[in-house]
């Protein structure tokens, strides 16, 4: 029952729109979509990645 709070979130690059990363987030604490700065190998640099649905 405790694992229901953590869900998988797919991160998508905001520049090239490729889905590069899968992470988990706590749905109870973070209701909105997360945004992290991650490395994109297709853009060859660190770009903002937003959670996609």
N, CA, C and O atoms as a Tripos MOL2 file, in Angstrom:
@<TRIPOS>MOLECULE
protein
  212   211    53     0     0
PROTEIN
NO_CHARGES

@<TRIPOS>ATOM
      1 N           0.8100   -1.1930    0.0000 N.3       1 UNK1
      2 CA          0.0000    0.0000    0.0000 C.3       1 UNK1
      3 C           0.8620    1.2690    0.0000 C.2       1 UNK1
      4 O           0.4510    2.2990   -0.5350 O.2       1 UNK1
      5 N           2.0390    1.1940    0.5920 N.am      2 UNK2
      6 CA          2.9090    2.3700    0.6440 C.3       2 UNK2
      7 C           3.4870    2.7080   -0.7230 C.2       2 UNK2
      8 O           3.8630    3.8570   -0.9520 O.2       2 UNK2
      9 N           3.5690    1.7490   -1.6330 N.am      3 UNK3
     10 CA          4.1390    2.0240   -2.9480 C.3       3 UNK3
     11 C           3.1530    2.7270   -3.8700 C.2       3 UNK3
     12 O           3.5420    3.1460   -4.9610 O.2       3 UNK3
     13 N           1.9070    2.8690   -3.4790 N.am      4 UNK4
     14 CA          0.9180    3.5660   -4.3060 C.3       4 UNK4
     15 C           1.1870    5.0570   -4.3970 C.2       4 UNK4
     16 O           0.7040    5.7170   -5.3180 O.2       4 UNK4
     17 N           1.9360    5.5890   -3.4750 N.am      5 UNK5
     18 CA          2.2290    7.0150   -3.4960 C.3       5 UNK5
     19 C           3.2910    7.3690   -4.5220 C.2       5 UNK5
     20 O           3.2910    8.4820   -5.0490 O.2       5 UNK5
     21 N           4.2040    6.4370   -4.8190 N.am      6 UNK6
     22 CA          5.2720    6.6930   -5.7850 C.3       6 UNK6
     23 C           4.8470    6.1650   -7.1540 C.2       6 UNK6
     24 O           4.4660    5.0030   -7.2950 O.2       6 UNK6
     25 N           4.9190    7.0290   -8.1460 N.am      7 UNK7
     26 CA          4.5320    6.6610   -9.5030 C.3       7 UNK7
     27 C           5.6990    6.9210  -10.4380 C.2       7 UNK7
     28 O           6.5780    7.7270  -10.1320 O.2       7 UNK7
     29 N           5.7110    6.2440  -11.5750 N.am      8 UNK8
     30 CA          6.7340    6.4530  -12.5880 C.3       8 UNK8
     31 C           6.3910    7.6940  -13.3970 C.2       8 UNK8
     32 O           5.2400    7.8980  -13.7820 O.2       8 UNK8
     33 N           7.3950    8.5150  -13.6490 N.am      9 UNK9
     34 CA          7.2220    9.7230  -14.4400 C.3       9 UNK9
     35 C           8.2240    9.6830  -15.5900 C.2       9 UNK9
     36 O           9.4210    9.4950  -15.3720 O.2       9 UNK9
     37 N           7.7320    9.8620  -16.8090 N.am     10 UNK10
     38 CA          8.5840    9.8980  -17.9960 C.3      10 UNK10
     39 C           8.9640   11.3440  -18.2710 C.2      10 UNK10
     40 O           8.0990   12.2190  -18.3270 O.2      10 UNK10
     41 N          10.2630   11.5960  -18.4430 N.am     11 UNK11
     42 CA         10.7480   12.9530  -18.7020 C.3      11 UNK11
     43 C          11.0230   13.1310  -20.1840 C.2      11 UNK11
     44 O          11.6350   12.2770  -20.8250 O.2      11 UNK11
     45 N          10.5590   14.2570  -20.7200 N.am     12 UNK12
     46 CA         10.6640   14.5570  -22.1460 C.3      12 UNK12
     47 C          11.4630   15.8390  -22.3300 C.2      12 UNK12
     48 O          11.2320   16.8260  -21.6320 O.2      12 UNK12
     49 N          12.4050   15.8230  -23.2710 N.am     13 UNK13
     50 CA         13.2160   17.0100  -23.5660 C.3      13 UNK13
     51 C          12.3140   18.1050  -24.1410 C.2      13 UNK13
     52 O          11.4600   17.8320  -24.9850 O.2      13 UNK13
     53 N          12.5040   19.3360  -23.6850 N.am     14 UNK14
     54 CA         11.6560   20.4290  -24.1600 C.3      14 UNK14
     55 C          12.0850   20.9400  -25.5270 C.2      14 UNK14
     56 O          11.3150   21.6360  -26.1900 O.2      14 UNK14
     57 N          13.3020   20.6090  -25.9640 N.am     15 UNK15
     58 CA         13.7620   21.0950  -27.2630 C.3      15 UNK15
     59 C          13.4910   20.0980  -28.3860 C.2      15 UNK15
     60 O          12.9030   20.4630  -29.4040 O.2      15 UNK15
     61 N          13.9060   18.8550  -28.2170 N.am     16 UNK16
     62 CA         13.7430   17.8730  -29.2990 C.3      16 UNK16
     63 C          12.5210   16.9710  -29.0920 C.2      16 UNK16
     64 O          12.1940   16.1800  -29.9770 O.2      16 UNK16
     65 N          11.8420   17.0700  -27.9490 N.am     17 UNK17
     66 CA         10.6090   16.3250  -27.6390 C.3      17 UNK17
     67 C          10.8050   14.8160  -27.5770 C.2      17 UNK17
     68 O           9.8540   14.0650  -27.7900 O.2      17 UNK17
     69 N          12.0090   14.3620  -27.2910 N.am     18 UNK18
     70 CA         12.2540   12.9220  -27.1260 C.3      18 UNK18
     71 C          12.1220   12.5590  -25.6600 C.2      18 UNK18
     72 O          12.4970   13.3290  -24.7760 O.2      18 UNK18
     73 N          11.5860   11.3830  -25.4200 N.am     19 UNK19
     74 CA         11.4410   10.8950  -24.0510 C.3      19 UNK19
     75 C          12.7000   10.1420  -23.6740 C.2      19 UNK19
     76 O          12.9310    9.0330  -24.1570 O.2      19 UNK19
     77 N          13.5240   10.7380  -22.8090 N.am     20 UNK20
     78 CA         14.8510   10.2210  -22.5120 C.3      20 UNK20
     79 C          14.9610    9.5090  -21.1790 C.2      20 UNK20
     80 O          15.7500    8.5700  -21.0660 O.2      20 UNK20
     81 N          14.2140    9.9070  -20.1680 N.am     21 UNK21
     82 CA         14.4140    9.4100  -18.8190 C.3      21 UNK21
     83 C          13.1010    8.9360  -18.2170 C.2      21 UNK21
     84 O          12.0260    9.4240  -18.5650 O.2      21 UNK21
     85 N          13.2090    7.9730  -17.3050 N.am     22 UNK22
     86 CA         12.0890    7.5330  -16.4820 C.3      22 UNK22
     87 C          12.5420    7.6420  -15.0360 C.2      22 UNK22
     88 O          13.5930    7.1170  -14.6700 O.2      22 UNK22
     89 N          11.7580    8.3180  -14.2170 N.am     23 UNK23
     90 CA         12.0730    8.4900  -12.8130 C.3      23 UNK23
     91 C          10.8150    8.2290  -12.0020 C.2      23 UNK23
     92 O           9.7440    8.0180  -12.5700 O.2      23 UNK23
     93 N          10.9320    8.2410  -10.7050 N.am     24 UNK24
     94 CA          9.7570    8.0770   -9.8540 C.3      24 UNK24
     95 C           9.5730    9.3410   -9.0280 C.2      24 UNK24
     96 O          10.5370   10.0210   -8.6740 O.2      24 UNK24
     97 N           8.3190    9.6380   -8.7310 N.am     25 UNK25
     98 CA          8.0360   10.8100   -7.9170 C.3      25 UNK25
     99 C           6.9520   10.4570   -6.9130 C.2      25 UNK25
    100 O           6.1690    9.5310   -7.1250 O.2      25 UNK25
    101 N           6.9170   11.1920   -5.8370 N.am     26 UNK26
    102 CA          5.9200   10.9890   -4.8090 C.3      26 UNK26
    103 C           4.6900   11.8080   -5.1800 C.2      26 UNK26
    104 O           4.7150   13.0380   -5.1400 O.2      26 UNK26
    105 N           3.6210   11.1180   -5.5380 N.am     27 UNK27
    106 CA          2.3960   11.7900   -5.9840 C.3      27 UNK27
    107 C           1.7420   12.5640   -4.8470 C.2      27 UNK27
    108 O           1.0650   13.5640   -5.0860 O.2      27 UNK27
    109 N           1.9370   12.1140   -3.6250 N.am     28 UNK28
    110 CA          1.3280   12.7760   -2.4700 C.3      28 UNK28
    111 C           1.9600   14.1370   -2.2060 C.2      28 UNK28
    112 O           1.2560   15.0830   -1.8510 O.2      28 UNK28
    113 N           3.2820   14.2520   -2.3730 N.am     29 UNK29
    114 CA          3.9770   15.5170   -2.1040 C.3      29 UNK29
    115 C           4.0320   16.4310   -3.3240 C.2      29 UNK29
    116 O           3.9410   17.6500   -3.1780 O.2      29 UNK29
    117 N           4.1790   15.8690   -4.5250 N.am     30 UNK30
    118 CA          4.3170   16.6590   -5.7600 C.3      30 UNK30
    119 C           3.1380   16.3640   -6.6800 C.2      30 UNK30
    120 O           3.1530   15.3800   -7.4200 O.2      30 UNK30
    121 N           2.1360   17.2030   -6.6340 N.am     31 UNK31
    122 CA          0.9410   16.9890   -7.4530 C.3      31 UNK31
    123 C           1.1610   17.4470   -8.9010 C.2      31 UNK31
    124 O           0.6600   16.8130   -9.8300 O.2      31 UNK31
    125 N           1.8990   18.5340   -9.0980 N.am     32 UNK32
    126 CA          2.1050   19.0750  -10.4450 C.3      32 UNK32
    127 C           3.2320   18.3300  -11.1520 C.2      32 UNK32
    128 O           3.9390   17.5250  -10.5470 O.2      32 UNK32
    129 N           3.3820   18.6080  -12.4170 N.am     33 UNK33
    130 CA          4.4280   17.9680  -13.2150 C.3      33 UNK33
    131 C           5.8000   18.4790  -12.8010 C.2      33 UNK33
    132 O           5.9680   19.6580  -12.4890 O.2      33 UNK33
    133 N           6.7790   17.5770  -12.8000 N.am     34 UNK34
    134 CA          8.1260   17.9630  -12.4000 C.3      34 UNK34
    135 C           8.9290   18.4050  -13.6280 C.2      34 UNK34
    136 O           8.6420   17.9930  -14.7520 O.2      34 UNK34
    137 N           9.9280   19.2400  -13.3970 N.am     35 UNK35
    138 CA         10.8260   19.6830  -14.4600 C.3      35 UNK35
    139 C          12.2480   19.6420  -13.9190 C.2      35 UNK35
    140 O          12.5500   20.2730  -12.9050 O.2      35 UNK35
    141 N          13.1180   18.9020  -14.5920 N.am     36 UNK36
    142 CA         14.5100   18.7500  -14.1840 C.3      36 UNK36
    143 C          15.4250   19.0900  -15.3480 C.2      36 UNK36
    144 O          15.0460   18.9350  -16.5090 O.2      36 UNK36
    145 N          16.6170   19.5480  -15.0400 N.am     37 UNK37
    146 CA         17.6070   19.8180  -16.0670 C.3      37 UNK37
    147 C          18.4710   18.5730  -16.2110 C.2      37 UNK37
    148 O          19.2410   18.2440  -15.3100 O.2      37 UNK37
    149 N          18.3480   17.8780  -17.3430 N.am     38 UNK38
    150 CA         19.0490   16.6190  -17.5750 C.3      38 UNK38
    151 C          19.8200   16.7040  -18.8920 C.2      38 UNK38
    152 O          19.5830   17.5930  -19.7090 O.2      38 UNK38
    153 N          20.7420   15.7690  -19.0800 N.am     39 UNK39
    154 CA         21.5350   15.7230  -20.3050 C.3      39 UNK39
    155 C          20.7360   15.0240  -21.4060 C.2      39 UNK39
    156 O          20.1820   13.9470  -21.1840 O.2      39 UNK39
    157 N          20.6770   15.6280  -22.5780 N.am     40 UNK40
    158 CA         20.0370   15.0320  -23.7500 C.3      40 UNK40
    159 C          21.1300   14.7170  -24.7640 C.2      40 UNK40
    160 O          21.8440   15.6150  -25.2100 O.2      40 UNK40
    161 N          21.2610   13.4490  -25.1260 N.am     41 UNK41
    162 CA         22.3370   13.0760  -26.0450 C.3      41 UNK41
    163 C          22.0390   13.4920  -27.4770 C.2      41 UNK41
    164 O          22.9620   13.5890  -28.2860 O.2      41 UNK41
    165 N          20.7860   13.7380  -27.8110 N.am     42 UNK42
    166 CA         20.4490   14.1900  -29.1650 C.3      42 UNK42
    167 C          20.6560   15.7030  -29.3160 C.2      42 UNK42
    168 O          20.9860   16.1770  -30.4030 O.2      42 UNK42
    169 N          20.4640   16.4490  -28.2430 N.am     43 UNK43
    170 CA         20.7210   17.8960  -28.2680 C.3      43 UNK43
    171 C          22.1650   18.2120  -27.8960 C.2      43 UNK43
    172 O          22.6160   19.3430  -28.0780 O.2      43 UNK43
    173 N          22.8910   17.2310  -27.3780 N.am     44 UNK44
    174 CA         24.2920   17.3720  -26.9490 C.3      44 UNK44
    175 C          24.4670   18.4610  -25.8970 C.2      44 UNK44
    176 O          25.3430   19.3170  -26.0150 O.2      44 UNK44
    177 N          23.6360   18.4190  -24.8850 N.am     45 UNK45
    178 CA         23.7770   19.3760  -23.7950 C.3      45 UNK45
    179 C          22.7220   19.1690  -22.7340 C.2      45 UNK45
    180 O          21.8410   18.3200  -22.8740 O.2      45 UNK45
    181 N          22.8150   19.9510  -21.6680 N.am     46 UNK46
    182 CA         21.8400   19.8940  -20.5920 C.3      46 UNK46
    183 C          20.6600   20.7930  -20.9400 C.2      46 UNK46
    184 O          20.8270   21.9920  -21.1670 O.2      46 UNK46
    185 N          19.4850   20.2150  -20.9800 N.am     47 UNK47
    186 CA         18.2670   20.9260  -21.3350 C.3      47 UNK47
    187 C          17.1980   20.6280  -20.2910 C.2      47 UNK47
    188 O          17.2830   19.6110  -19.6020 O.2      47 UNK47
    189 N          16.2040   21.4830  -20.1610 N.am     48 UNK48
    190 CA         15.0940   21.1840  -19.2400 C.3      48 UNK48
    191 C          14.2680   20.0210  -19.7650 C.2      48 UNK48
    192 O          13.9480   19.9660  -20.9520 O.2      48 UNK48
    193 N          13.9260   19.0990  -18.8880 N.am     49 UNK49
    194 CA         13.0900   17.9590  -19.2190 C.3      49 UNK49
    195 C          11.8360   18.0370  -18.3590 C.2      49 UNK49
    196 O          11.9290   18.1470  -17.1360 O.2      49 UNK49
    197 N          10.6570   17.9790  -18.9910 N.am     50 UNK50
    198 CA          9.3870   18.0390  -18.2820 C.3      50 UNK50
    199 C           8.7350   16.6620  -18.2560 C.2      50 UNK50
    200 O           8.9730   15.8180  -19.1210 O.2      50 UNK50
    201 N           7.9270   16.4690  -17.2600 N.am     51 UNK51
    202 CA          7.1930   15.2170  -17.1500 C.3      51 UNK51
    203 C           6.1060   15.1720  -18.2220 C.2      51 UNK51
    204 O           5.3260   16.1130  -18.3710 O.2      51 UNK51
    205 N           6.0670   14.0680  -18.9640 N.am     52 UNK52
    206 CA          5.0410   13.8970  -19.9930 C.3      52 UNK52
    207 C           4.0230   12.8860  -19.5080 C.2      52 UNK52
    208 O           4.2760   12.1460  -18.5570 O.2      52 UNK52
    209 N           2.8930   12.8530  -20.1500 N.am     53 UNK53
    210 CA          1.8130   11.9630  -19.7330 C.3      53 UNK53
    211 C           1.8260   10.6860  -20.5380 C.2      53 UNK53
    212 O           0.9840    9.8130  -20.3240 O.2      53 UNK53
@<TRIPOS>BOND
     1     1     2 1
     2     2     3 1
     3     3     4 2
     4     3     5 am
     5     5     6 1
     6     6     7 1
     7     7     8 2
     8     7     9 am
     9     9    10 1
    10    10    11 1
    11    11    12 2
    12    11    13 am
    13    13    14 1
    14    14    15 1
    15    15    16 2
    16    15    17 am
    17    17    18 1
    18    18    19 1
    19    19    20 2
    20    19    21 am
    21    21    22 1
    22    22    23 1
    23    23    24 2
    24    23    25 am
    25    25    26 1
    26    26    27 1
    27    27    28 2
    28    27    29 am
    29    29    30 1
    30    30    31 1
    31    31    32 2
    32    31    33 am
    33    33    34 1
    34    34    35 1
    35    35    36 2
    36    35    37 am
    37    37    38 1
    38    38    39 1
    39    39    40 2
    40    39    41 am
    41    41    42 1
    42    42    43 1
    43    43    44 2
    44    43    45 am
    45    45    46 1
    46    46    47 1
    47    47    48 2
    48    47    49 am
    49    49    50 1
    50    50    51 1
    51    51    52 2
    52    51    53 am
    53    53    54 1
    54    54    55 1
    55    55    56 2
    56    55    57 am
    57    57    58 1
    58    58    59 1
    59    59    60 2
    60    59    61 am
    61    61    62 1
    62    62    63 1
    63    63    64 2
    64    63    65 am
    65    65    66 1
    66    66    67 1
    67    67    68 2
    68    67    69 am
    69    69    70 1
    70    70    71 1
    71    71    72 2
    72    71    73 am
    73    73    74 1
    74    74    75 1
    75    75    76 2
    76    75    77 am
    77    77    78 1
    78    78    79 1
    79    79    80 2
    80    79    81 am
    81    81    82 1
    82    82    83 1
    83    83    84 2
    84    83    85 am
    85    85    86 1
    86    86    87 1
    87    87    88 2
    88    87    89 am
    89    89    90 1
    90    90    91 1
    91    91    92 2
    92    91    93 am
    93    93    94 1
    94    94    95 1
    95    95    96 2
    96    95    97 am
    97    97    98 1
    98    98    99 1
    99    99   100 2
   100    99   101 am
   101   101   102 1
   102   102   103 1
   103   103   104 2
   104   103   105 am
   105   105   106 1
   106   106   107 1
   107   107   108 2
   108   107   109 am
   109   109   110 1
   110   110   111 1
   111   111   112 2
   112   111   113 am
   113   113   114 1
   114   114   115 1
   115   115   116 2
   116   115   117 am
   117   117   118 1
   118   118   119 1
   119   119   120 2
   120   119   121 am
   121   121   122 1
   122   122   123 1
   123   123   124 2
   124   123   125 am
   125   125   126 1
   126   126   127 1
   127   127   128 2
   128   127   129 am
   129   129   130 1
   130   130   131 1
   131   131   132 2
   132   131   133 am
   133   133   134 1
   134   134   135 1
   135   135   136 2
   136   135   137 am
   137   137   138 1
   138   138   139 1
   139   139   140 2
   140   139   141 am
   141   141   142 1
   142   142   143 1
   143   143   144 2
   144   143   145 am
   145   145   146 1
   146   146   147 1
   147   147   148 2
   148   147   149 am
   149   149   150 1
   150   150   151 1
   151   151   152 2
   152   151   153 am
   153   153   154 1
   154   154   155 1
   155   155   156 2
   156   155   157 am
   157   157   158 1
   158   158   159 1
   159   159   160 2
   160   159   161 am
   161   161   162 1
   162   162   163 1
   163   163   164 2
   164   163   165 am
   165   165   166 1
   166   166   167 1
   167   167   168 2
   168   167   169 am
   169   169   170 1
   170   170   171 1
   171   171   172 2
   172   171   173 am
   173   173   174 1
   174   174   175 1
   175   175   176 2
   176   175   177 am
   177   177   178 1
   178   178   179 1
   179   179   180 2
   180   179   181 am
   181   181   182 1
   182   182   183 1
   183   183   184 2
   184   183   185 am
   185   185   186 1
   186   186   187 1
   187   187   188 2
   188   187   189 am
   189   189   190 1
   190   190   191 1
   191   191   192 2
   192   191   193 am
   193   193   194 1
   194   194   195 1
   195   195   196 2
   196   195   197 am
   197   197   198 1
   198   198   199 1
   199   199   200 2
   200   199   201 am
   201   201   202 1
   202   202   203 1
   203   203   204 2
   204   203   205 am
   205   205   206 1
   206   206   207 1
   207   207   208 2
   208   207   209 am
   209   209   210 1
   210   210   211 1
   211   211   212 2
@<TRIPOS>SUBSTRUCTURE
     1 UNK1         2 RESIDUE 1 A UNK
     2 UNK2         6 RESIDUE 1 A UNK
     3 UNK3        10 RESIDUE 1 A UNK
     4 UNK4        14 RESIDUE 1 A UNK
     5 UNK5        18 RESIDUE 1 A UNK
     6 UNK6        22 RESIDUE 1 A UNK
     7 UNK7        26 RESIDUE 1 A UNK
     8 UNK8        30 RESIDUE 1 A UNK
     9 UNK9        34 RESIDUE 1 A UNK
    10 UNK10       38 RESIDUE 1 A UNK
    11 UNK11       42 RESIDUE 1 A UNK
    12 UNK12       46 RESIDUE 1 A UNK
    13 UNK13       50 RESIDUE 1 A UNK
    14 UNK14       54 RESIDUE 1 A UNK
    15 UNK15       58 RESIDUE 1 A UNK
    16 UNK16       62 RESIDUE 1 A UNK
    17 UNK17       66 RESIDUE 1 A UNK
    18 UNK18       70 RESIDUE 1 A UNK
    19 UNK19       74 RESIDUE 1 A UNK
    20 UNK20       78 RESIDUE 1 A UNK
    21 UNK21       82 RESIDUE 1 A UNK
    22 UNK22       86 RESIDUE 1 A UNK
    23 UNK23       90 RESIDUE 1 A UNK
    24 UNK24       94 RESIDUE 1 A UNK
    25 UNK25       98 RESIDUE 1 A UNK
    26 UNK26      102 RESIDUE 1 A UNK
    27 UNK27      106 RESIDUE 1 A UNK
    28 UNK28      110 RESIDUE 1 A UNK
    29 UNK29      114 RESIDUE 1 A UNK
    30 UNK30      118 RESIDUE 1 A UNK
    31 UNK31      122 RESIDUE 1 A UNK
    32 UNK32      126 RESIDUE 1 A UNK
    33 UNK33      130 RESIDUE 1 A UNK
    34 UNK34      134 RESIDUE 1 A UNK
    35 UNK35      138 RESIDUE 1 A UNK
    36 UNK36      142 RESIDUE 1 A UNK
    37 UNK37      146 RESIDUE 1 A UNK
    38 UNK38      150 RESIDUE 1 A UNK
    39 UNK39      154 RESIDUE 1 A UNK
    40 UNK40      158 RESIDUE 1 A UNK
    41 UNK41      162 RESIDUE 1 A UNK
    42 UNK42      166 RESIDUE 1 A UNK
    43 UNK43      170 RESIDUE 1 A UNK
    44 UNK44      174 RESIDUE 1 A UNK
    45 UNK45      178 RESIDUE 1 A UNK
    46 UNK46      182 RESIDUE 1 A UNK
    47 UNK47      186 RESIDUE 1 A UNK
    48 UNK48      190 RESIDUE 1 A UNK
    49 UNK49      194 RESIDUE 1 A UNK
    50 UNK50      198 RESIDUE 1 A UNK
    51 UNK51      202 RESIDUE 1 A UNK
    52 UNK52      206 RESIDUE 1 A UNK
    53 UNK53      210 RESIDUE 1 A UNK
